Amino acid sequence: MARQKPPAGTPATVALTAAGIPFSAHPYVHDPAAPSFGLEAAEALGVEPDRVFKTLLADTDLGLVVGVVPVTGMLDLKALAAAVGAKRATMADPAVAERRTGYVVGGISPIGQKTRHVTVVDETAQLFDTVFVSGGKRGFDVELSPADLLRATGGAFGAIATWTR
């Protein structure tokens, strides 16, 4: 019997497909010099930036935690710690984030990570029918409903973003 090839795609798209979660793939031309990968994605895809979410890892006294916030905002580390019942949170070392997720910084997806982490998605995701998150590499986002994002990550909604506008 012939050996079957694994499905093509990123770990995020493979995980979504395996779970039967509907999504749309959105590749775009990535500029490595872009000052903000998330804002670059919003512009390249022609969507409002509040619908594009970035994936950040924080180190807490309970271990690494994933925070998913709009690219127009910043991760509130105190709020993230409180949301998961930790005492404190600091941004994770980028090398540790890459090693634990299997993705490169700027292309870390909350879906299909090498090690599953506690995940909190900012509650503003619920304002939209669909949101965009990294599909697992720079220049590639996936679009899915906020409920399906929670289902794919085993996450929860929380008020974890702050805005400087």
Biotite code that builds the C-alpha atoms (Angstrom):
import biotite.structure as struc

atoms = struc.array([
    struc.Atom([0.000, 0.000, 0.000], chain_id="A", res_id=1, res_name="MET", atom_name="CA", element="C"),
    struc.Atom([1.334, 3.452, -0.926], chain_id="A", res_id=2, res_name="ALA", atom_name="CA", element="C"),
    struc.Atom([2.202, 5.812, 1.868], chain_id="A", res_id=3, res_name="ARG", atom_name="CA", element="C"),
    struc.Atom([-0.101, 8.844, 1.965], chain_id="A", res_id=4, res_name="GLN", atom_name="CA", element="C"),
    struc.Atom([1.405, 12.301, 1.950], chain_id="A", res_id=5, res_name="LYS", atom_name="CA", element="C"),
    struc.Atom([0.414, 14.568, 4.823], chain_id="A", res_id=6, res_name="PRO", atom_name="CA", element="C"),
    struc.Atom([-1.926, 17.384, 3.805], chain_id="A", res_id=7, res_name="PRO", atom_name="CA", element="C"),
    struc.Atom([-0.181, 20.486, 2.465], chain_id="A", res_id=8, res_name="ALA", atom_name="CA", element="C"),
    struc.Atom([-0.406, 23.756, 4.327], chain_id="A", res_id=9, res_name="GLY", atom_name="CA", element="C"),
    struc.Atom([0.740, 25.239, 7.585], chain_id="A", res_id=10, res_name="THR", atom_name="CA", element="C"),
    struc.Atom([0.139, 23.555, 10.940], chain_id="A", res_id=11, res_name="PRO", atom_name="CA", element="C"),
    struc.Atom([-2.699, 26.088, 11.440], chain_id="A", res_id=12, res_name="ALA", atom_name="CA", element="C"),
    struc.Atom([-4.538, 25.166, 8.243], chain_id="A", res_id=13, res_name="THR", atom_name="CA", element="C"),
    struc.Atom([-3.927, 21.463, 8.821], chain_id="A", res_id=14, res_name="VAL", atom_name="CA", element="C"),
    struc.Atom([-5.378, 21.762, 12.357], chain_id="A", res_id=15, res_name="ALA", atom_name="CA", element="C"),
    struc.Atom([-8.408, 23.727, 11.136], chain_id="A", res_id=16, res_name="LEU", atom_name="CA", element="C"),
    struc.Atom([-9.077, 21.243, 8.344], chain_id="A", res_id=17, res_name="THR", atom_name="CA", element="C"),
    struc.Atom([-8.681, 18.254, 10.670], chain_id="A", res_id=18, res_name="ALA", atom_name="CA", element="C"),
    struc.Atom([-11.113, 19.817, 13.163], chain_id="A", res_id=19, res_name="ALA", atom_name="CA", element="C"),
    struc.Atom([-13.651, 20.582, 10.430], chain_id="A", res_id=20, res_name="GLY", atom_name="CA", element="C"),
    struc.Atom([-13.525, 24.295, 11.203], chain_id="A", res_id=21, res_name="ILE", atom_name="CA", element="C"),
    struc.Atom([-14.375, 26.519, 8.220], chain_id="A", res_id=22, res_name="PRO", atom_name="CA", element="C"),
    struc.Atom([-11.831, 29.183, 7.308], chain_id="A", res_id=23, res_name="PHE", atom_name="CA", element="C"),
    struc.Atom([-10.638, 31.240, 4.370], chain_id="A", res_id=24, res_name="SER", atom_name="CA", element="C"),
    struc.Atom([-6.957, 31.461, 3.463], chain_id="A", res_id=25, res_name="ALA", atom_name="CA", element="C"),
    struc.Atom([-5.605, 34.920, 2.662], chain_id="A", res_id=26, res_name="HIS", atom_name="CA", element="C"),
    struc.Atom([-2.027, 35.021, 1.355], chain_id="A", res_id=27, res_name="PRO", atom_name="CA", element="C"),
    struc.Atom([-0.467, 38.408, 0.622], chain_id="A", res_id=28, res_name="TYR", atom_name="CA", element="C"),
    struc.Atom([2.938, 39.742, -0.374], chain_id="A", res_id=29, res_name="VAL", atom_name="CA", element="C"),
    struc.Atom([4.873, 40.377, 2.841], chain_id="A", res_id=30, res_name="HIS", atom_name="CA", element="C"),
    struc.Atom([7.378, 43.221, 3.119], chain_id="A", res_id=31, res_name="ASP", atom_name="CA", element="C"),
    struc.Atom([10.068, 42.305, 5.692], chain_id="A", res_id=32, res_name="PRO", atom_name="CA", element="C"),
    struc.Atom([10.682, 46.030, 6.259], chain_id="A", res_id=33, res_name="ALA", atom_name="CA", element="C"),
    struc.Atom([7.071, 46.696, 7.314], chain_id="A", res_id=34, res_name="ALA", atom_name="CA", element="C"),
    struc.Atom([7.037, 48.364, 10.756], chain_id="A", res_id=35, res_name="PRO", atom_name="CA", element="C"),
    struc.Atom([3.917, 46.408, 11.811], chain_id="A", res_id=36, res_name="SER", atom_name="CA", element="C"),
    struc.Atom([3.184, 43.003, 10.312], chain_id="A", res_id=37, res_name="PHE", atom_name="CA", element="C"),
    struc.Atom([-0.425, 43.175, 11.510], chain_id="A", res_id=38, res_name="GLY", atom_name="CA", element="C"),
    struc.Atom([-1.165, 46.582, 10.021], chain_id="A", res_id=39, res_name="LEU", atom_name="CA", element="C"),
    struc.Atom([0.601, 45.449, 6.851], chain_id="A", res_id=40, res_name="GLU", atom_name="CA", element="C"),
    struc.Atom([-1.761, 42.453, 6.682], chain_id="A", res_id=41, res_name="ALA", atom_name="CA", element="C"),
    struc.Atom([-4.839, 44.660, 7.142], chain_id="A", res_id=42, res_name="ALA", atom_name="CA", element="C"),
    struc.Atom([-3.750, 46.994, 4.362], chain_id="A", res_id=43, res_name="GLU", atom_name="CA", element="C"),
    struc.Atom([-2.704, 44.199, 1.996], chain_id="A", res_id=44, res_name="ALA", atom_name="CA", element="C"),
    struc.Atom([-5.974, 42.320, 2.566], chain_id="A", res_id=45, res_name="LEU", atom_name="CA", element="C"),
    struc.Atom([-8.136, 45.449, 2.419], chain_id="A", res_id=46, res_name="GLY", atom_name="CA", element="C"),
    struc.Atom([-9.827, 44.866, 5.779], chain_id="A", res_id=47, res_name="VAL", atom_name="CA", element="C"),
    struc.Atom([-10.318, 47.166, 8.723], chain_id="A", res_id=48, res_name="GLU", atom_name="CA", element="C"),
    struc.Atom([-7.370, 46.807, 11.114], chain_id="A", res_id=49, res_name="PRO", atom_name="CA", element="C"),
    struc.Atom([-9.629, 46.150, 14.133], chain_id="A", res_id=50, res_name="ASP", atom_name="CA", element="C"),
    struc.Atom([-10.555, 42.785, 12.539], chain_id="A", res_id=51, res_name="ARG", atom_name="CA", element="C"),
    struc.Atom([-6.910, 41.667, 12.252], chain_id="A", res_id=52, res_name="VAL", atom_name="CA", element="C"),
    struc.Atom([-5.524, 40.088, 15.416], chain_id="A", res_id=53, res_name="PHE", atom_name="CA", element="C"),
    struc.Atom([-1.937, 39.438, 16.451], chain_id="A", res_id=54, res_name="LYS", atom_name="CA", element="C"),
    struc.Atom([-0.747, 36.503, 18.515], chain_id="A", res_id=55, res_name="THR", atom_name="CA", element="C"),
    struc.Atom([1.558, 37.231, 21.444], chain_id="A", res_id=56, res_name="LEU", atom_name="CA", element="C"),
    struc.Atom([3.054, 34.915, 24.039], chain_id="A", res_id=57, res_name="LEU", atom_name="CA", element="C"),
    struc.Atom([3.498, 35.900, 27.654], chain_id="A", res_id=58, res_name="ALA", atom_name="CA", element="C"),
    struc.Atom([5.410, 34.156, 30.396], chain_id="A", res_id=59, res_name="ASP", atom_name="CA", element="C"),
    struc.Atom([3.410, 33.809, 33.611], chain_id="A", res_id=60, res_name="THR", atom_name="CA", element="C"),
    struc.Atom([3.936, 32.033, 36.909], chain_id="A", res_id=61, res_name="ASP", atom_name="CA", element="C"),
    struc.Atom([1.593, 29.371, 35.430], chain_id="A", res_id=62, res_name="LEU", atom_name="CA", element="C"),
    struc.Atom([3.662, 28.957, 32.233], chain_id="A", res_id=63, res_name="GLY", atom_name="CA", element="C"),
    struc.Atom([3.382, 30.403, 28.752], chain_id="A", res_id=64, res_name="LEU", atom_name="CA", element="C"),
    struc.Atom([0.037, 31.940, 27.802], chain_id="A", res_id=65, res_name="VAL", atom_name="CA", element="C"),
    struc.Atom([-1.185, 33.139, 24.413], chain_id="A", res_id=66, res_name="VAL", atom_name="CA", element="C"),
    struc.Atom([-2.877, 36.521, 24.062], chain_id="A", res_id=67, res_name="GLY", atom_name="CA", element="C"),
    struc.Atom([-4.686, 37.354, 20.811], chain_id="A", res_id=68, res_name="VAL", atom_name="CA", element="C"),
    struc.Atom([-5.381, 41.073, 20.430], chain_id="A", res_id=69, res_name="VAL", atom_name="CA", element="C"),
    struc.Atom([-6.278, 43.481, 17.611], chain_id="A", res_id=70, res_name="PRO", atom_name="CA", element="C"),
    struc.Atom([-3.263, 44.830, 15.722], chain_id="A", res_id=71, res_name="VAL", atom_name="CA", element="C"),
    struc.Atom([-4.565, 48.307, 16.561], chain_id="A", res_id=72, res_name="THR", atom_name="CA", element="C"),
    struc.Atom([-4.063, 47.657, 20.269], chain_id="A", res_id=73, res_name="GLY", atom_name="CA", element="C"),
    struc.Atom([-1.528, 46.349, 22.713], chain_id="A", res_id=74, res_name="MET", atom_name="CA", element="C"),
    struc.Atom([-1.578, 43.349, 25.019], chain_id="A", res_id=75, res_name="LEU", atom_name="CA", element="C"),
    struc.Atom([-2.384, 44.363, 28.604], chain_id="A", res_id=76, res_name="ASP", atom_name="CA", element="C"),
    struc.Atom([-0.133, 41.985, 30.524], chain_id="A", res_id=77, res_name="LEU", atom_name="CA", element="C"),
    struc.Atom([-1.869, 42.605, 33.876], chain_id="A", res_id=78, res_name="LYS", atom_name="CA", element="C"),
    struc.Atom([-5.261, 41.859, 32.334], chain_id="A", res_id=79, res_name="ALA", atom_name="CA", element="C"),
    struc.Atom([-3.916, 38.708, 30.659], chain_id="A", res_id=80, res_name="LEU", atom_name="CA", element="C"),
    struc.Atom([-2.446, 37.471, 33.952], chain_id="A", res_id=81, res_name="ALA", atom_name="CA", element="C"),
    struc.Atom([-5.759, 38.134, 35.710], chain_id="A", res_id=82, res_name="ALA", atom_name="CA", element="C"),
    struc.Atom([-7.700, 36.379, 32.943], chain_id="A", res_id=83, res_name="ALA", atom_name="CA", element="C"),
    struc.Atom([-5.759, 33.148, 33.466], chain_id="A", res_id=84, res_name="VAL", atom_name="CA", element="C"),
    struc.Atom([-5.432, 33.398, 37.258], chain_id="A", res_id=85, res_name="GLY", atom_name="CA", element="C"),
    struc.Atom([-1.725, 34.217, 37.253], chain_id="A", res_id=86, res_name="ALA", atom_name="CA", element="C"),
    struc.Atom([-0.011, 36.741, 39.499], chain_id="A", res_id=87, res_name="LYS", atom_name="CA", element="C"),
    struc.Atom([2.106, 38.329, 36.784], chain_id="A", res_id=88, res_name="ARG", atom_name="CA", element="C"),
    struc.Atom([2.903, 38.215, 33.089], chain_id="A", res_id=89, res_name="ALA", atom_name="CA", element="C"),
    struc.Atom([5.832, 39.418, 30.990], chain_id="A", res_id=90, res_name="THR", atom_name="CA", element="C"),
    struc.Atom([6.399, 39.113, 27.278], chain_id="A", res_id=91, res_name="MET", atom_name="CA", element="C"),
    struc.Atom([7.949, 35.762, 26.408], chain_id="A", res_id=92, res_name="ALA", atom_name="CA", element="C"),
    struc.Atom([11.421, 35.630, 24.922], chain_id="A", res_id=93, res_name="ASP", atom_name="CA", element="C"),
    struc.Atom([10.982, 35.503, 21.112], chain_id="A", res_id=94, res_name="PRO", atom_name="CA", element="C"),
    struc.Atom([13.266, 32.459, 20.798], chain_id="A", res_id=95, res_name="ALA", atom_name="CA", element="C"),
    struc.Atom([11.180, 30.605, 23.396], chain_id="A", res_id=96, res_name="VAL", atom_name="CA", element="C"),
    struc.Atom([7.969, 31.650, 21.626], chain_id="A", res_id=97, res_name="ALA", atom_name="CA", element="C"),
    struc.Atom([9.281, 30.302, 18.319], chain_id="A", res_id=98, res_name="GLU", atom_name="CA", element="C"),
    struc.Atom([10.482, 27.047, 19.863], chain_id="A", res_id=99, res_name="ARG", atom_name="CA", element="C"),
    struc.Atom([7.246, 26.389, 21.771], chain_id="A", res_id=100, res_name="ARG", atom_name="CA", element="C"),
    struc.Atom([4.864, 27.323, 18.950], chain_id="A", res_id=101, res_name="THR", atom_name="CA", element="C"),
    struc.Atom([6.800, 26.028, 15.946], chain_id="A", res_id=102, res_name="GLY", atom_name="CA", element="C"),
    struc.Atom([6.252, 29.355, 14.176], chain_id="A", res_id=103, res_name="TYR", atom_name="CA", element="C"),
    struc.Atom([8.495, 32.366, 13.493], chain_id="A", res_id=104, res_name="VAL", atom_name="CA", element="C"),
    struc.Atom([7.865, 35.708, 15.194], chain_id="A", res_id=105, res_name="VAL", atom_name="CA", element="C"),
    struc.Atom([5.653, 37.769, 12.918], chain_id="A", res_id=106, res_name="GLY", atom_name="CA", element="C"),
    struc.Atom([3.949, 34.606, 11.737], chain_id="A", res_id=107, res_name="GLY", atom_name="CA", element="C"),
    struc.Atom([2.901, 32.972, 15.005], chain_id="A", res_id=108, res_name="ILE", atom_name="CA", element="C"),
    struc.Atom([-0.596, 31.597, 14.696], chain_id="A", res_id=109, res_name="SER", atom_name="CA", element="C"),
    struc.Atom([-2.744, 30.901, 17.746], chain_id="A", res_id=110, res_name="PRO", atom_name="CA", element="C"),
    struc.Atom([-3.839, 27.722, 15.933], chain_id="A", res_id=111, res_name="ILE", atom_name="CA", element="C"),
    struc.Atom([-1.824, 24.528, 15.445], chain_id="A", res_id=112, res_name="GLY", atom_name="CA", element="C"),
    struc.Atom([1.003, 25.392, 17.801], chain_id="A", res_id=113, res_name="GLN", atom_name="CA", element="C"),
    struc.Atom([3.577, 22.711, 18.560], chain_id="A", res_id=114, res_name="LYS", atom_name="CA", element="C"),
    struc.Atom([2.668, 22.932, 22.261], chain_id="A", res_id=115, res_name="THR", atom_name="CA", element="C"),
    struc.Atom([-0.908, 23.869, 23.144], chain_id="A", res_id=116, res_name="ARG", atom_name="CA", element="C"),
    struc.Atom([-1.070, 26.871, 25.458], chain_id="A", res_id=117, res_name="HIS", atom_name="CA", element="C"),
    struc.Atom([-3.806, 28.525, 27.466], chain_id="A", res_id=118, res_name="VAL", atom_name="CA", element="C"),
    struc.Atom([-5.218, 31.110, 25.055], chain_id="A", res_id=119, res_name="THR", atom_name="CA", element="C"),
    struc.Atom([-7.185, 34.304, 25.661], chain_id="A", res_id=120, res_name="VAL", atom_name="CA", element="C"),
    struc.Atom([-8.713, 36.201, 22.739], chain_id="A", res_id=121, res_name="VAL", atom_name="CA", element="C"),
    struc.Atom([-9.583, 39.843, 23.296], chain_id="A", res_id=122, res_name="ASP", atom_name="CA", element="C"),
    struc.Atom([-13.320, 40.242, 23.713], chain_id="A", res_id=123, res_name="GLU", atom_name="CA", element="C"),
    struc.Atom([-13.496, 42.764, 20.845], chain_id="A", res_id=124, res_name="THR", atom_name="CA", element="C"),
    struc.Atom([-13.268, 39.817, 18.423], chain_id="A", res_id=125, res_name="ALA", atom_name="CA", element="C"),
    struc.Atom([-16.940, 39.204, 19.197], chain_id="A", res_id=126, res_name="GLN", atom_name="CA", element="C"),
    struc.Atom([-17.842, 42.487, 17.480], chain_id="A", res_id=127, res_name="LEU", atom_name="CA", element="C"),
    struc.Atom([-17.173, 40.918, 14.072], chain_id="A", res_id=128, res_name="PHE", atom_name="CA", element="C"),
    struc.Atom([-18.652, 38.039, 12.082], chain_id="A", res_id=129, res_name="ASP", atom_name="CA", element="C"),
    struc.Atom([-15.113, 36.995, 11.141], chain_id="A", res_id=130, res_name="THR", atom_name="CA", element="C"),
    struc.Atom([-11.593, 37.937, 12.232], chain_id="A", res_id=131, res_name="VAL", atom_name="CA", element="C"),
    struc.Atom([-8.157, 37.438, 10.723], chain_id="A", res_id=132, res_name="PHE", atom_name="CA", element="C"),
    struc.Atom([-5.212, 35.782, 12.499], chain_id="A", res_id=133, res_name="VAL", atom_name="CA", element="C"),
    struc.Atom([-1.854, 34.595, 11.268], chain_id="A", res_id=134, res_name="SER", atom_name="CA", element="C"),
    struc.Atom([-2.092, 31.409, 9.271], chain_id="A", res_id=135, res_name="GLY", atom_name="CA", element="C"),
    struc.Atom([1.336, 30.293, 10.438], chain_id="A", res_id=136, res_name="GLY", atom_name="CA", element="C"),
    struc.Atom([3.774, 32.284, 8.344], chain_id="A", res_id=137, res_name="LYS", atom_name="CA", element="C"),
    struc.Atom([4.467, 35.868, 7.432], chain_id="A", res_id=138, res_name="ARG", atom_name="CA", element="C"),
    struc.Atom([2.297, 36.945, 4.526], chain_id="A", res_id=139, res_name="GLY", atom_name="CA", element="C"),
    struc.Atom([-0.531, 34.516, 5.270], chain_id="A", res_id=140, res_name="PHE", atom_name="CA", element="C"),
    struc.Atom([-3.665, 35.059, 7.377], chain_id="A", res_id=141, res_name="ASP", atom_name="CA", element="C"),
    struc.Atom([-6.721, 32.910, 7.934], chain_id="A", res_id=142, res_name="VAL", atom_name="CA", element="C"),
    struc.Atom([-10.220, 34.292, 8.372], chain_id="A", res_id=143, res_name="GLU", atom_name="CA", element="C"),
    struc.Atom([-12.683, 32.556, 10.660], chain_id="A", res_id=144, res_name="LEU", atom_name="CA", element="C"),
    struc.Atom([-15.473, 33.336, 13.089], chain_id="A", res_id=145, res_name="SER", atom_name="CA", element="C"),
    struc.Atom([-14.491, 34.333, 16.630], chain_id="A", res_id=146, res_name="PRO", atom_name="CA", element="C"),
    struc.Atom([-16.374, 31.297, 17.984], chain_id="A", res_id=147, res_name="ALA", atom_name="CA", element="C"),
    struc.Atom([-14.396, 29.012, 15.673], chain_id="A", res_id=148, res_name="ASP", atom_name="CA", element="C"),
    struc.Atom([-11.158, 30.687, 16.778], chain_id="A", res_id=149, res_name="LEU", atom_name="CA", element="C"),
    struc.Atom([-12.021, 29.754, 20.359], chain_id="A", res_id=150, res_name="LEU", atom_name="CA", element="C"),
    struc.Atom([-12.906, 26.242, 19.276], chain_id="A", res_id=151, res_name="ARG", atom_name="CA", element="C"),
    struc.Atom([-9.606, 25.857, 17.400], chain_id="A", res_id=152, res_name="ALA", atom_name="CA", element="C"),
    struc.Atom([-7.501, 27.099, 20.323], chain_id="A", res_id=153, res_name="THR", atom_name="CA", element="C"),
    struc.Atom([-9.541, 25.911, 23.289], chain_id="A", res_id=154, res_name="GLY", atom_name="CA", element="C"),
    struc.Atom([-9.415, 29.553, 24.343], chain_id="A", res_id=155, res_name="GLY", atom_name="CA", element="C"),
    struc.Atom([-11.679, 32.029, 26.084], chain_id="A", res_id=156, res_name="ALA", atom_name="CA", element="C"),
    struc.Atom([-12.624, 35.656, 25.530], chain_id="A", res_id=157, res_name="PHE", atom_name="CA", element="C"),
    struc.Atom([-11.258, 38.302, 27.896], chain_id="A", res_id=158, res_name="GLY", atom_name="CA", element="C"),
    struc.Atom([-10.637, 42.038, 28.111], chain_id="A", res_id=159, res_name="ALA", atom_name="CA", element="C"),
    struc.Atom([-6.880, 41.875, 27.453], chain_id="A", res_id=160, res_name="ILE", atom_name="CA", element="C"),
    struc.Atom([-6.201, 44.724, 25.005], chain_id="A", res_id=161, res_name="ALA", atom_name="CA", element="C"),
    struc.Atom([-5.420, 48.385, 25.566], chain_id="A", res_id=162, res_name="THR", atom_name="CA", element="C"),
    struc.Atom([-5.427, 51.184, 23.011], chain_id="A", res_id=163, res_name="TRP", atom_name="CA", element="C"),
    struc.Atom([-3.168, 54.186, 22.659], chain_id="A", res_id=164, res_name="THR", atom_name="CA", element="C"),
    struc.Atom([-5.449, 56.125, 20.301], chain_id="A", res_id=165, res_name="ARG", atom_name="CA", element="C"),
])
